[in-house]
Amino acid sequence: MGEFWPVGDVLAYLGGSWRVERAVRDLAHDAAGRFTGTTVFGPLGTGELQHHESGTFVWQGVARPAERTLRFLPGPGPGTALVRFADGRPFHDLDLRSGRYVADHPCSADLYRGEFTVQGEHRWRTVWRVRGPAKDLVLTTDYLRVD
């Protein structure tokens, strides 16, 4: 994709509900799975957004409920945010002013590298490539606004 959609205010852009579809590929074991569900970015009252994702993860034919929670704090500029785990630990920075951003997150000896691309007012994507001694994964997530 050659065109990206710049975001002037990342927290305003993300606010609301999104339909989520994630493809998970384990390259080391030639396995694949899929997550489908929703992500809601709701205000926390401190200028932050709470990201709550819930749905179903299917892996090796077995479907399980899955969920996660993140916090998005205002960054140094309106097109930026600081992403934290639910317990407050840092995850990564986010800058969507150009409509595209690459973030790194070291996790033990593995490295998570995420590419965020905004494809329009109601659509964005993340692709996380995870490499290291414990993991060799590609996680591609498409978000489509539902409200």
N, C-alpha and C positions, 0 to 999 in steps of 0.2 A: 504494500500500500504506500503510495507516494504522498498523499495529502493528509495532513493532520489538522484537527480543529483546535485552535488555541483556546485556553480557558483563562479568563481574567480573574475569577474567584473560585478556587477549587472547592471550598466547603459549600458554597452555594450551588455549584454544579452537581456535586455528589448527593446533596440532600434529597431524601425521598426513598422510593422503593424501586428495586431493579430485579429483573429476572436474570438468573445466573445459570450458565451452562459451562462446565469445566471438564476438559479432557485431561486425563492423567496418564502419562506414558512412563513406565519404568523400563529404561533402555537396557539396564543390566540384566533384567530377567525377562525381557520381551513380553511384558504384561501391560494391560491397559485397563483403565477404569473411567467412570464418568460420575460427576456430581451434577445434580439439577436441584434448583431451589430458588430462594429469594435472598436478597441482601437489602436491609433497611438501614439507611444512614439517618439517624434521628438526633436531634439536638440534646446536649447534656446540660445546657444552661450556663456554661462557662465559655461559650464561643467554640466549644468542641462538638464533634459529631461522634456518636457511637455507631460503629459498623457492626451489625449483627446479621450473620449469615446462617441460614438453616435450610435443610433439604435432605436429599437422599443420595448416598454415595454407593455406587455399585462397583464391587471389586471381585473379580474371579467368580462372577455370577451371583454373588451374595449382596443383597441390598441392606443397607444400614442407615439409620438416621444419623445426620452429622450436623454440627454447628460450630461456629467460632465467633468470637467478639474481638474487635479492635477499637482503638480510639484514634481519631484524627484531630489533631490540635492545629490551631493557626500557625503557619510558618512565618518566616521573616517578611514575606510579601503576600499579596492577595491571591496570587496564582500558585501558592505553595502551602504545604502542610507537613506536619511531623506525625508520622504514623507510629503508634505504640501498641504493644500487646495489651490485653485487658488489665494486666497487673501493673502497667505503667512502664515496663521495660521497653527500650527503644527497638523499633523494627527497621524503619527506613524513612528517609525524607521523600517528598514528592513535590515536583515542580511541573505543572501542566501548562505553563504560559505559552509554550511552543506547540502544545498538543502531543508531545512525546517526551518521555523521560526514562532513564535507566537508573535503577537503584540496586545497590548491593547490600546483602545481609549475611555476615559470617555466622555460621551456626556450628559450634565445635570445629571440626576440621573440614566441614562442607561449606560451600559458598552458594548462596542463593543470589542469582542475578535476575532482576525483574525488569521487563520492558513494558511501559504503560503507554498506550496509544489511544487518543481520543478521536473517534471516527465521526462524530457529529453531536448534535445537541442531546440525543437520546441513546447514544451507543459508545461504549469504550471497551478496551481489551487489555488484559495483562497476560504476559507470557513469562513464567518463571522457569529458568534453567538452573537446575540444582546439580552440582558436581562435587565429588569428594570421595573419600574412602567408604562412606556409609551409603551414599545415594548417587544415582544417575537418573534424574527425572526431568521431564518437561511437563509443566502444568499450564494449559492455555485456557483462560477464562474469558468468556464473552458476557457483557452486561448490557441489558436492554431496559430502558426506563419503562415502568409500568404505571406511573401516576402522573 
